[in-house]
Amino acid sequence: MNKKLIKKLKTILPKKNQILHNESERALFSYDAAFCKKVLPDIVVFPENKEQLKQIIQLMYENNIPITTRGAGTNLSGGAVPIKGGCVIVTTKMNKIKEINEEDLYAVVEPGVVTKQFADAVEKCGLFYPPDPGSMSISTIGGNVAENAGGLRGLKYGVTKDYVMGVKFFDSQGKEIIGGGKTVKLVTGFNLTGLMIASEGLLGIMHEITLKLIPKPQFSRSMLVKYKSILNACDTVSDIIASKIVPCTLELMDNFTIRAVEEHEKIGLPVDVDALLLIEVDGHKSVVQEEFSKIKSICEKHKGEVIEAKNETEKAQIWTARRKALSCLARLKPTLILEDATVPRSRVPSLMEEIQRISKKYQLAIGTFGHAGDGNLHPTILTDKRDKDEMTRVEKAINEIFEKALMLDGTLSGEHGIGILKAKFMEKEVGKDTLNYMQRLKKGIDSKNLLNPNKMGLI
Ligand SMILES: Cc1cc2nc3c(=O)[nH]c(=O)nc-3n(C[C@H](O)[C@H](O)[C@H](O)COP(=O)(O)OP(=O)(O)OC[C@H]3O[C@@H](n4cnc5c(N)ncnc54)[C@H](O)[C@@H]3O)c2cc1C
């Protein structure tokens, strides 16, 4: 980046550590959690407020420099890495919780607020912000909105999009756009709030987000259910959903994943079972008691052995086990490829059977865990990218998993987004015309193609 431009940036961002231009520092921002390293950004900047963000965007627009916005960089699809170099704008210093409104049940935050810190602040007021991605102790609200992150409580409470009431963002020229607001109802013009959800930094850069809050549930009970056959566990999931009970959480872990977690965390998980279901029911005490009993009998009907968490420590252990699944699997092999296949809930057993078949066919180690109650499984392939032969088999296995998910009326991404990694599958799922429509939308909004360019299968 030329010296004149850096000088201008320094007038916008006067504090130490607001601009990184050494190569070793910039290298850290050529990765995200998807580990698909692309090119180095030319510069990395950390605005602290809306005005600084706006001026950076305007400067980049005038100089035709691409921008990649980044929260915590935990996304799993390559969304936060720059393909074309340019400027990475990191939002982590824009991290104020501006308002928690207990009367009207909303909060206003800057995009860099860490999800868990926000959820904890809200809980202190007796309120509840349900979206809880496994990464919530690091991920940011801005990243959650831009990826429409899901979480363990998605089954009952929905995902991030269900809590976004409004967004304020800058377009590629640094003009402020306002979508939604603080009222429960709002139909003034296009749904620009919706436009920003899952937009992966391609259509604007958010500087303020208004989130819906709900009352905190009074009571909850959690159980861990052991299965000798993972297919029985999957049948249980379909049966619970069909019986019209909606637990708060309904998560699955296969034997491979259980062993990986237990080996590292030593929390006493049973390593001799084929699968575990982790289930939580919450709400009014009497309803919880009734639903817990019904779920217990459905589990037992499918040969599950139910163990209830007796206290808060045991409950916390169950959810720690699940949240640690990805990081514990990642320790086992040099390369981890995490998939996000999602199908209608009744099709979870078929998807699971197919994953097992594919794992055997290509002789690959695949650990599967995920939000089974949402039909969202994460088959996780452990491999080594230096092994060319194995990587060819991995590629084929991924294609087959997607083919099967689509055949089952599913999707290639339930929550991790498209970014770079899933871009080549876009057309297969949405078709040429839809991809074209997205392309025209992007071009109309960002005619210079500066905002996170060449992602999501767009050019
Ligand atoms: C261990 C682990 C567990 C995970 N568990 C889950 C899970 O349960 N559910 C789930 O959905 N995901 C999960 N993820 C994925 C990831 O945490 C989410 O996608 C999360 O929403 C990303 O947030 P972030 O702040 O890290 O965003 P980043 O990774 O920094 O960015 C993600 C995308 O958002 C865009 N973006 C960021 N900020 C803005 C902004 N202000 N304006 C416009 N665009 C912006 C970026 O350009 C990028 O495209 C997990 C990841 C890890 C590593």
PDBQT file of the ligand as one rigid body, heavy atoms in Angstrom, charges set to zero:
ROOT
HETATM    1  C1  LIG A 501     -14.802 -24.016  17.588  1.00  0.00    +0.000 C 
HETATM    2  C2  LIG A 501     -15.829 -23.369  16.675  1.00  0.00    +0.000 A 
HETATM    3  C3  LIG A 501     -17.174 -23.636  16.899  1.00  0.00    +0.000 A 
HETATM    4  C4  LIG A 501     -18.151 -23.052  16.071  1.00  0.00    +0.000 A 
HETATM    5  N1  LIG A 501     -19.462 -23.304  16.314  1.00  0.00    +0.000 NA
HETATM    6  C5  LIG A 501     -20.400 -22.735  15.542  1.00  0.00    +0.000 A 
HETATM    7  C6  LIG A 501     -21.796 -22.988  15.785  1.00  0.00    +0.000 A 
HETATM    8  O1  LIG A 501     -22.171 -23.723  16.692  1.00  0.00    +0.000 OA
HETATM    9  N2  LIG A 501     -22.689 -22.392  14.963  1.00  0.00    +0.000 N 
HETATM   10  C7  LIG A 501     -22.310 -21.562  13.946  1.00  0.00    +0.000 A 
HETATM   11  O2  LIG A 501     -23.172 -21.038  13.241  1.00  0.00    +0.000 OA
HETATM   12  N3  LIG A 501     -21.008 -21.310  13.706  1.00  0.00    +0.000 NA
HETATM   13  C8  LIG A 501     -20.051 -21.861  14.475  1.00  0.00    +0.000 A 
HETATM   14  N4  LIG A 501     -18.730 -21.596  14.224  1.00  0.00    +0.000 N 
HETATM   15  C9  LIG A 501     -18.374 -20.690  13.125  1.00  0.00    +0.000 C 
HETATM   16  C10 LIG A 501     -18.168 -19.204  13.522  1.00  0.00    +0.000 C 
HETATM   17  O3  LIG A 501     -17.859 -19.062  14.867  1.00  0.00    +0.000 OA
HETATM   18  C11 LIG A 501     -19.379 -18.349  13.146  1.00  0.00    +0.000 C 
HETATM   19  O4  LIG A 501     -19.513 -18.312  11.745  1.00  0.00    +0.000 OA
HETATM   20  C12 LIG A 501     -19.324 -16.908  13.675  1.00  0.00    +0.000 C 
HETATM   21  O5  LIG A 501     -20.547 -16.288  13.400  1.00  0.00    +0.000 OA
HETATM   22  C13 LIG A 501     -18.194 -16.061  13.097  1.00  0.00    +0.000 C 
HETATM   23  O6  LIG A 501     -18.047 -14.907  13.880  1.00  0.00    +0.000 OA
HETATM   24  P1  LIG A 501     -16.691 -14.063  13.838  1.00  0.00    +0.000 P 
HETATM   25  O7  LIG A 501     -16.836 -12.888  14.704  1.00  0.00    +0.000 OA
HETATM   26  O8  LIG A 501     -15.540 -14.925  14.109  1.00  0.00    +0.000 OA
HETATM   27  O9  LIG A 501     -16.709 -13.596  12.322  1.00  0.00    +0.000 OA
HETATM   28  P2  LIG A 501     -15.545 -13.675  11.164  1.00  0.00    +0.000 P 
HETATM   29  O10 LIG A 501     -15.102 -15.058  11.068  1.00  0.00    +0.000 OA
HETATM   30  O11 LIG A 501     -14.505 -12.677  11.550  1.00  0.00    +0.000 OA
HETATM   31  O12 LIG A 501     -16.336 -13.188   9.950  1.00  0.00    +0.000 OA
HETATM   32  C14 LIG A 501     -17.370 -13.977   9.423  1.00  0.00    +0.000 C 
HETATM   33  C15 LIG A 501     -18.016 -13.253   8.239  1.00  0.00    +0.000 C 
HETATM   34  O13 LIG A 501     -18.701 -12.117   8.708  1.00  0.00    +0.000 OA
HETATM   35  C16 LIG A 501     -18.300 -10.947   7.988  1.00  0.00    +0.000 C 
HETATM   36  N5  LIG A 501     -18.381  -9.839   8.956  1.00  0.00    +0.000 N 
HETATM   37  C17 LIG A 501     -17.829  -9.781  10.194  1.00  0.00    +0.000 A 
HETATM   38  N6  LIG A 501     -18.144  -8.620  10.782  1.00  0.00    +0.000 NA
HETATM   39  C18 LIG A 501     -18.921  -7.920   9.898  1.00  0.00    +0.000 A 
HETATM   40  C19 LIG A 501     -19.540  -6.639   9.923  1.00  0.00    +0.000 A 
HETATM   41  N7  LIG A 501     -19.427  -5.820  10.963  1.00  0.00    +0.000 N 
HETATM   42  N8  LIG A 501     -20.250  -6.248   8.836  1.00  0.00    +0.000 NA
HETATM   43  C20 LIG A 501     -20.370  -7.058   7.752  1.00  0.00    +0.000 A 
HETATM   44  N9  LIG A 501     -19.785  -8.272   7.672  1.00  0.00    +0.000 NA
HETATM   45  C21 LIG A 501     -19.069  -8.695   8.736  1.00  0.00    +0.000 A 
HETATM   46  C22 LIG A 501     -16.896 -11.266   7.499  1.00  0.00    +0.000 C 
HETATM   47  O14 LIG A 501     -16.567 -10.528   6.355  1.00  0.00    +0.000 OA
HETATM   48  C23 LIG A 501     -17.018 -12.755   7.208  1.00  0.00    +0.000 C 
HETATM   49  O15 LIG A 501     -17.521 -12.969   5.922  1.00  0.00    +0.000 OA
HETATM   50  C24 LIG A 501     -17.742 -22.186  15.009  1.00  0.00    +0.000 A 
HETATM   51  C25 LIG A 501     -16.385 -21.921  14.801  1.00  0.00    +0.000 A 
HETATM   52  C26 LIG A 501     -15.435 -22.509  15.619  1.00  0.00    +0.000 A 
HETATM   53  C27 LIG A 501     -13.991 -22.186  15.366  1.00  0.00    +0.000 C 
ENDROOT
TORSDOF 0
